[in-house]
Amino acid sequence: MGMLYFESDYMEGAHPEVMKALAETNMISTTGYGQDEYSQKAALEILEECGCPEGEVYFLTGGTQTNKVIIDSLLRSYEGVIAASSGHVSVHEAGAIEAGGHKVLELKGHEGKLSAEDIGRCLSDYTKDENRDHMVMPGMVYISQPTEYGTLYSLEELTSISTLCKEAGVYLYVDGARLAYALAAPENDVRLSDLARLSDVFYIGGTKCGLLFGEAVVFPKKGLIPHFFSICKQHGAVLAKGRLLGIQFGVLFKDGLYSRIGIPAIKNAARIKGCLLSCGFEMPFDSPTNQILFVAGNDFLQRISSKAAYSFMELWDDTHQLVRFATSWATSDEDTGALLELIRECLYAQAIAKTL
């Protein structure tokens, strides 16, 4: 048995239909910078799926790039962005947002999520502070669906946050890097049309959801950021061969593929979760999506790491770590079965070693 890769959801290349479309259009000449017919058609299909035909779609290449461009474009020089302390912009983007001149205003999340109450308190604290002119002003709320812990915002929670943001006059931005896995989860009740209705801007993840690379930024209302193309160009975020993004997203939004592509990931994540629970592992977060976070002892991790890749999340205590298995659109039933067998084998070997 070769190495089992459950470290993240971008370990594979791209969905076969995506590769097929890229190959079939490879020698066709088109105009550049996303002005080609493939990109224009894909944008229209996305807007129709999101229920905002008068909006705008821009294709960028990666998640960190997208977060940096959107946040820097919408915020004034003295404004910062509210995010959960576990949020991607807070932890895993090497200070990209701060490098753009905007502070990430971290709030402690609950299972990776922000609540309207916590956001409201943060905004109120700033308003009431007599020294606020010397401080960073909150200008945006950043959340992701699903969160870094694989948890989901319910429609009720998202609506409460959206209402608060509108009342306070701050932007609501939703990071959808793993959005396909949220849409495929049976527990999810937030649709693309809800994101378009409740947020100021969001993006539909492709890199982790079946594409070689690419994210689709959706502005439900046209003109929110004037000259956005020029701003993207300034950030080095414009792809000359923009049709490579349009073709890929065209496949994802043909015949509802994006709404289905995460189903294998959800099914196999549930199998892994069930195995870990039956084996006695602690799970601090009940993730219904493709990320399975659990607490494991160092001995177990040392045994399994030579045959299965996982992600380290944080230290739990002196002898345990919080780690993650992640499934993807490409995760096979066979590889999942092999992982479950490996988990049991490592636990058995660990138990035998303790008796010697």
Order of alpha helices (4+ residues) and beta strands (2+ residues): beta-alpha-alpha-beta-alpha-beta-alpha-alpha-beta-alpha-beta-alpha-beta-alpha-alpha-beta-beta-alpha-alpha-alpha-alpha-beta-alpha-beta-beta-beta-alpha
